[in-house]
Amino acid sequence: MSRNPIDPSPDRFPRQLPIFPLAGVLLLPRGRLPLNIFEPRYLAMVEDALAGDRMIGMVQPTDPACRLREPAVYGTGCAGRITSFAETEDGRYLITLTGVSRFAIMRELEGQRGYRRVAADWDRFSGDLIDPLERGGADGCGLDRARLLAGLKGYFKMQGLSVDWKAIDGTPDERLVTSLAMICPFSPSEKQALLETPDLPERAKLLIALVEMAILDGHEGDGGNALRH
């Protein structure tokens, strides 16, 4: 999956970025995240993003149980560009964010129209913009696909999920790793670990480890019928 030519070039990435803190929700570069926006402050955030560069930063609170209006957040997030938008009759916005690049939070800025903004540093994550095919390997990932698929069969069975294995078999490595990391019900801290891996090959290794650990934990507790997530 090469970089979308419509995405801004790295030298035009915004230095000030609105953030959307959401526990247990992960966006990765080139991933697609549907969102249902209904809080007034986030409706305002979407409106301002649409009027500008369409970029929103997804971050996680450090404490998923925190109920503060402005919880502390992790220092690394992923910015996405609004690539689809619809408005419902009851005033909600249905948007899709397509991941562009991770960013580091340098500091928090004064809020705007009720939503939070940060000063973003993109320099550490220039590799997010490289076509995976340029990294080497069939899909630039070095994924142990057989091991991952073997683990997924047990993992999805424990979750009680039916899966289109033919579709999985036909999915390129990077897209598969990104999609699974985003949709699997890992804990918020595990999702953050997936986000903060240095590169795609390391993310693939961590994904396999998380799947295998979940299966092991499920077998060791509650008769193998429950995951700790």
Sequence and secondary structure as in RCSB ss.txt:
>XXXX:A:sequence
MSRNPIDPSPDRFPRQLPIFPLAGVLLLPRGRLPLNIFEPRYLAMVEDALAGDRMIGMVQPTDPACRLREPAVYG
TGCAGRITSFAETEDGRYLITLTGVSRFAIMRELEGQRGYRRVAADWDRFSGDLIDPLERGGADGCGLDRARLLA
GLKGYFKMQGLSVDWKAIDGTPDERLVTSLAMICPFSPSEKQALLETPDLPERAKLLIALVEMAILDGHEGDGGN
ALRH
>XXXX:A:secstr
    TTS  GGGS SEEEEEE TT    TT EEEEEE SHHHHHHHHHHHHTT EEEEE BSSTT   SS  B S
EEEEEEEEEEEE TTS EEEEEEEEEEEEEEEEEEEETTEEEEEEE GGGGGGGS GGGGSSSSSS   HHHHHH
HHHHHHHHHT    HHHHHTS HHHHHHHHHHHS   HHHHHHHHHSSSHHHHHHHHHHHHHHHHHHHHHSGGGT
    
